[in-house]
Amino acid sequence: MDTYKTIVTKRDSRSFTEQAIPEETVRRIVQAGRMAGSSKNVQPCRFVIIQDPEQKAAIAKCGDFAAWIPTAPLIVAVALTDVGTRGEFDAGRAAQNMMIAAWSEDLGSCPISMHHVECARDTLGLPEAWRVCIVVAFGYKSKPQQSIPQAARLPWDEYVRRDRW
Ligand SMILES: Cc1cc2nc3c(=O)[nH]c(=O)nc-3n(C[C@H](O)[C@H](O)[C@H](O)COP(=O)(O)O)c2cc1C
């Protein structure tokens, strides 16, 4: 898939097959996240690769809409510390890099909020100054992706302005 098509066709997936993800592919996905730029290059993120079934079940309990994530063969938690001023933006860039890299290899993914901050920090054993900004579930898709009209986006004219609001 060419780069533009990879980006604009990416939809979030919550239903995966049991097919394991090769370690080389896991490393390629995570490397794509590691190479994301950050404000002033402070690199405020660290990643925790989660594949142990017990850890997957435990981290699923830390989000209000995360009950489905243990079915994903791979979960990557993006941990963040407040060394910079644009940490959430930097974490988002890293997460999107990983999801696009995965999509280009036919892997679906979905970001998941960790509403219970202490739960996620304790489950992953993060140091005090760190928190889980987002986790991302990855896997080979078990359902055909939605067509783009179904995956609703606001109309272009509502979303985009030229020169002034
Ligand atoms: C910051 C963020 C947090 C999200 N949290 C959750 C979540 O907790 N659980 C979930 O199932 N989906 C979550 N999502 C996925 C969104 O629901 C999804 O991106 C949105 O519905 C658009 O999906 P689409 O690209 O397939 O159209 C989250 C997305 C983002 C960007």
The ligand as a Gaussian input file, in Angstrom:
#p B3LYP/6-31G(d) Opt

LIG

0 1
 C       -7.276000       9.361000      22.588000
 C       -8.180000       8.239000      22.159000
 C       -8.737000       7.409000      23.109000
 C       -9.550000       6.339000      22.737000
 N      -10.043000       5.502000      23.693000
 C      -10.749000       4.410000      23.312000
 C      -11.170000       3.462000      24.299000
 O      -10.952000       3.638000      25.497000
 N      -11.829000       2.359000      23.869000
 C      -12.103000       2.134000      22.545000
 O      -12.688000       1.093000      22.229000
 N      -11.740000       3.031000      21.597000
 C      -11.053000       4.145000      21.937000
 N      -10.611000       5.041000      20.987000
 C      -10.915000       4.808000      19.563000
 C      -11.942000       5.817000      19.006000
 O      -13.230000       5.457000      19.438000
 C      -11.808000       5.832000      17.474000
 O      -10.570000       6.422000      17.152000
 C      -12.897000       6.619000      16.779000
 O      -14.147000       6.032000      17.021000
 C      -12.672000       6.666000      15.272000
 O      -12.610000       5.369000      14.749000
 P      -12.383000       5.108000      13.181000
 O      -11.045000       5.688000      12.811000
 O      -12.417000       3.609000      13.025000
 O      -13.491000       5.794000      12.458000
 C       -9.830000       6.113000      21.343000
 C       -9.271000       6.978000      20.390000
 C       -8.444000       8.010000      20.781000
 C       -7.838000       8.895000      19.711000

